[in-house]
Amino acid sequence: METIAEFKEKLNSAVTFIRSRTEFKPTIGIILGTGLGSLVDGIELVDTVPYDQIPHFPVSTVESHAGRLLFGNLRGKPVVCMQGRFHYYEGYSFKQIAFPVRVMKALGMETLIVSNAAGGMNPNFRPGDIMLIKDHINFFPGNPLIGPNDNAWGDRFPDMYETYTFALQDIARQVALEQKLPMQTGVYLGLTGPCLETAAEYRFFRTIGADAVGMSTVPEVLVAHHQRNRVLGFSIVTDMGLADNMHPCSLEDVIGTASRTEPKLRDLIAGCVERM
């Protein structure tokens, strides 16, 4: 098992390289999910660093994930944006998936905004809806916090109360109201993929309290919460997983719905950032 010293050496190497490429100091980190890469259009870019140049940084292998770390200003606030994220089904460990969150914290990040494409299970949802994540269920077979703990980062046994910051949720609701944007609120369930879920699985997940399901987000949020970042999360409901009304779904369908809804989420995130 990797020691804390070995992990810190990798972290310091990545941070040192990034700082050799940019002096920009972000306070807000944004992770863009499947089909959401053009959310960066509203950012006044200052610097761009490709993932494959950063030491020990994973590389995106999924269609629609560009694989770039972007630095710039969004509504006057300094942000660092991950244009493309990493998934367990790509073969990465949970520590690798969440490694960029540690890097962004070391660069100055105080608040993390996560977004994803998800399958809706709440019968009140429709494809194209935006869901504010109020909580999550970790259905992954692991946790990025397993292993030696550095108390300087966070507690050995982090309390999961207010994982998604209440005050930021209030801001999101107010911004959505002002933008006249209907917004759902619900619980996100994260699991491995890459298969989409069966009807029986959808029925089970709905029974245990999930409103939407996806293959990301939870590992990154666990690390952000552990290192005492504020967290705000959104899902775009790209398809519906209603156990008694199933239909075939493809990646093209998911990306298509996400892309059509993306401008609304872009404006919503920008409005939230402006008030942070």
C-alpha positions in Angstrom: 0.0 0.0 0.0 1.2 3.5 -0.9 2.5 5.5 2.1 1.6 9.0 2.9 5.1 10.1 2.0 4.9 8.4 -1.4 1.5 10.0 -2.1 2.7 13.5 -1.0 5.7 13.1 -3.3 3.4 12.5 -6.3 1.1 15.4 -5.2 4.0 17.8 -4.8 5.4 16.8 -8.2 2.1 17.5 -9.9 1.6 20.8 -8.1 5.2 21.9 -8.8 4.7 21.2 -12.5 1.4 23.1 -12.7 2.9 26.1 -10.9 5.7 26.1 -13.4 3.1 26.6 -16.1 0.8 29.1 -14.4 0.9 31.5 -11.4 -2.9 31.6 -11.3 -4.4 30.9 -7.9 -8.0 29.5 -8.1 -10.4 29.4 -5.1 -13.1 27.5 -6.9 -12.7 24.1 -8.6 -15.2 22.8 -11.2 -15.4 19.2 -12.5 -17.3 18.7 -15.7 -19.1 15.5 -16.5 -20.0 13.5 -19.6 -21.2 15.8 -22.4 -20.6 18.9 -20.4 -17.2 20.0 -21.7 -18.4 23.2 -23.3 -19.5 24.6 -19.9 -16.1 26.3 -20.0 -17.3 28.7 -22.7 -18.1 31.3 -20.0 -14.6 31.2 -18.5 -12.1 33.9 -19.3 -9.2 31.6 -19.8 -5.8 32.5 -18.5 -3.9 29.2 -18.8 -4.5 25.6 -20.0 -2.6 22.5 -18.9 -3.2 19.1 -20.6 -3.6 16.2 -18.2 -1.1 14.1 -20.0 1.7 16.6 -19.2 1.0 16.7 -15.5 3.1 14.1 -13.5 1.0 11.3 -12.0 -2.2 12.8 -13.3 -4.7 10.4 -14.8 -5.7 10.8 -18.5 -9.3 10.8 -19.7 -10.2 7.9 -21.9 -13.9 8.5 -22.4 -15.6 10.2 -25.3 -16.5 13.9 -24.7 -13.9 14.2 -21.9 -11.2 16.6 -23.3 -8.6 16.1 -20.7 -7.5 19.6 -19.8 -7.0 21.6 -16.6 -8.2 25.1 -17.3 -7.5 28.2 -15.3 -9.4 31.5 -15.6 -12.0 33.8 -14.2 -15.8 33.1 -14.1 -18.0 36.0 -13.2 -14.9 37.6 -11.6 -14.0 34.6 -9.5 -10.7 32.6 -10.0 -11.5 29.1 -11.0 -9.7 25.9 -12.0 -11.8 23.6 -14.2 -11.4 19.9 -15.0 -12.6 19.5 -18.6 -13.0 15.7 -18.3 -12.9 13.5 -15.2 -11.9 9.9 -14.4 -13.9 6.8 -13.6 -13.5 3.5 -11.8 -14.5 1.6 -14.9 -11.6 3.0 -16.8 -9.3 1.0 -14.6 -8.3 3.8 -12.2 -8.2 3.3 -8.4 -10.3 5.6 -6.2 -7.1 7.4 -5.1 -6.3 8.1 -8.7 -9.8 9.3 -9.5 -9.7 11.8 -6.6 -6.0 12.8 -7.1 -6.9 16.0 -9.0 -9.1 17.1 -6.1 -6.0 17.0 -3.8 -4.1 18.9 -6.5 -6.7 21.6 -6.8 -6.8 22.0 -3.0 -3.0 22.4 -3.0 -3.4 25.1 -5.7 -5.8 27.1 -3.5 -9.3 25.6 -4.0 -11.7 26.2 -1.2 -15.0 25.2 -3.0 -15.6 22.3 -5.4 -18.5 22.3 -7.9 -19.2 18.9 -9.4 -21.5 18.1 -12.4 -22.4 14.8 -14.1 -24.8 13.2 -16.5 -27.1 10.8 -14.6 -30.0 8.4 -15.2 -33.2 9.6 -13.5 -35.2 7.2 -11.3 -37.6 9.6 -9.7 -40.9 9.4 -11.7 -41.3 13.2 -11.3 -38.1 13.8 -13.3 -37.8 14.1 -17.1 -34.8 13.9 -19.5 -33.1 17.3 -19.6 -33.9 18.2 -16.0 -31.2 19.6 -13.7 -31.0 18.0 -10.3 -29.4 19.7 -7.3 -27.5 17.0 -5.4 -28.6 17.2 -1.7 -26.9 13.9 -0.7 -25.4 10.7 -2.2 -25.3 7.0 -1.7 -21.8 5.4 -2.2 -22.4 2.1 -4.1 -18.8 1.9 -5.3 -16.8 -1.1 -4.0 -14.4 1.1 -2.1 -13.5 4.6 -0.9 -10.5 6.9 -1.8 -9.9 7.5 2.0 -9.0 3.9 2.6 -5.3 3.6 3.7 -3.1 5.8 5.8 -4.6 9.1 6.9 -2.9 12.5 7.1 -4.6 14.4 9.9 -3.4 17.7 8.3 -5.9 17.0 5.5 -8.8 15.7 7.4 -10.2 13.4 10.1 -9.5 9.6 10.0 -13.3 9.1 10.3 -14.9 12.1 8.6 -18.5 12.9 9.6 -20.7 13.0 6.5 -23.1 15.5 7.8 -23.5 18.4 5.3 -21.4 16.7 2.6 -23.1 19.0 0.1 -22.9 22.5 1.7 -26.3 23.7 2.8 -25.5 27.4 2.1 -24.4 26.6 -1.4 -27.6 24.7 -2.0 -29.5 27.7 -0.9 -27.6 29.9 -3.4 -28.3 27.4 -6.2 -32.0 27.5 -5.4 -32.1 31.3 -5.4 -30.2 31.5 -8.7 -32.4 29.0 -10.4 -35.5 30.9 -9.2 -34.1 34.2 -10.6 -33.2 32.5 -13.9 -36.7 31.0 -14.0 -35.0 27.6 -14.3 -37.0 24.6 -13.0 -34.6 22.6 -10.9 -35.1 19.2 -9.2 -33.5 18.2 -5.9 -32.5 14.7 -5.1 -30.1 12.0 -4.0 -27.3 10.8 -6.3 -26.2 7.2 -6.3 -22.7 6.4 -7.6 -21.7 3.0 -8.8 -19.0 1.4 -11.0 -20.4 1.1 -14.5 -19.7 0.8 -17.4 -23.0 -1.1 -17.9 -26.1 0.9 -17.5 -28.5 -0.5 -15.0 -31.1 -3.3 -15.3 -34.7 -2.8 -14.5 -34.3 -4.7 -11.3 -31.4 -2.5 -10.3 -33.3 0.6 -11.0 -36.1 -0.6 -8.9 -33.7 -1.5 -6.0 -31.9 1.8 -6.1 -35.2 3.7 -6.1 -36.3 1.7 -3.2 -33.3 2.6 -1.1 -33.8 6.3 -1.7 -31.9 7.3 -4.8 -33.3 9.8 -7.3 -30.5 9.6 -10.0 -27.7 7.2 -10.7 -24.3 7.7 -12.3 -20.7 6.4 -12.5 -18.8 9.3 -11.0 -18.8 12.2 -8.5 -18.8 10.3 -5.2 -15.1 9.6 -4.9 -14.2 13.2 -5.7 -16.8 14.5 -3.2 -15.5 12.2 -0.5 -12.0 13.6 -0.8 -13.2 17.2 -1.1 -15.3 16.8 2.1 -12.4 15.1 3.8 -10.1 18.0 3.1 -12.8 20.5 4.3 -13.8 22.0 1.0 -17.3 23.3 0.5 -19.1 21.2 -2.1 -21.9 22.0 -4.6 -23.2 19.3 -7.0 -25.5 19.1 -10.0 -26.7 16.2 -12.2 -28.2 16.5 -15.7 -30.9 13.8 -16.0 -30.1 12.4 -19.5 -32.4 9.4 -19.5 -35.0 7.7 -17.3 -34.5 4.4 -15.5 -38.1 3.6 -14.7 -38.2 -0.1 -14.0 -41.7 -0.7 -15.5 -41.1 1.5 -18.5 -37.6 0.7 -19.8 -36.2 1.8 -23.2 -32.8 1.3 -24.8 -30.3 4.0 -24.1 -26.9 4.8 -25.8 -24.0 7.0 -25.0 -25.1 9.2 -28.0 -28.4 9.7 -26.3 -26.7 10.6 -23.0 -24.3 13.1 -24.7 -27.1 14.5 -26.8 -29.4 15.3 -23.9 -26.5 16.6 -21.8 -25.4 18.9 -24.6 -28.9 20.3 -25.1 -29.3 21.1 -21.3 -25.7 22.3 -20.9 -26.4 26.0 -21.6 -28.9 26.1 -18.7 -26.4 24.4 -16.3 -23.7 26.7 -17.5 -25.8 29.8 -16.6 -26.8 28.2 -13.3 -23.2 27.4 -12.3 -22.0 30.9 -13.3 -24.7 32.5 -11.3 -23.7 30.4 -8.2 -20.0 31.2 -8.7 -20.8 34.9 -8.9 -22.4 34.8 -5.3 -19.6 32.7 -3.7 
